[in-house]
Amino acid sequence: MTRSKDKPLLGVTMGDPAGIGPEVIAKALAGKKLQRLCRPIVIGSFQVMQQT
């Protein structure tokens, strides 16, 4: 198992908060595969992501 610190950091920008970006990001983060491959960080509005 790869330690969290050894995984690459992946920044994902949200894009337009009123667009489909937040939904796409939420769906991608819900999957286990992305978590195994990297440490994702969402760049954008925390409030928008909470509502998604």
N, C-alpha and C positions, 0 to 999 in steps of 0.2 A: 504494500500500500504506500502511495506517495504521500509524504508529509505535506501539510498545507503550505508551509513556507517554501517548499521546493517547486510548487506549481507556479506557472506564469500568472501574472496579474493581467486581467483583461478588462479594460475600460470600455463601456458601451454607452454611447450618448443616446438620450431619449428622443431627440428630435422634437417635433411639434407636440406639445403636451395634449393638444386636442386631436391629434392624428392617431394612427394605429401603432405608433412606436411603443407606447407604454404596454399595450396588450401583447405585442410580439415579445417584448422583453420579459414580461411576467410569465408567458408561456415557456420561453426558453429557460428561465430560472427554475421553473417548476420541475423540469426534467433532471434526472440524476446524472446524466452523461456530462453535462456542462460542469457540474460541481466536481466531477472526477478529473476533468481535464485542466481546469484552471480555477483561479480565484476571481470571479466576476465582480465588477464594481459598476453600478449604474450612475451615470452622470446626468443629473436632471432634478426635477422637482420631487422631493420626498412625499409631499402631500398627494401629488398625482399618482404616484406608484401605490400609495396606500389605498386610494380609491379604485384602483384597477383590479 
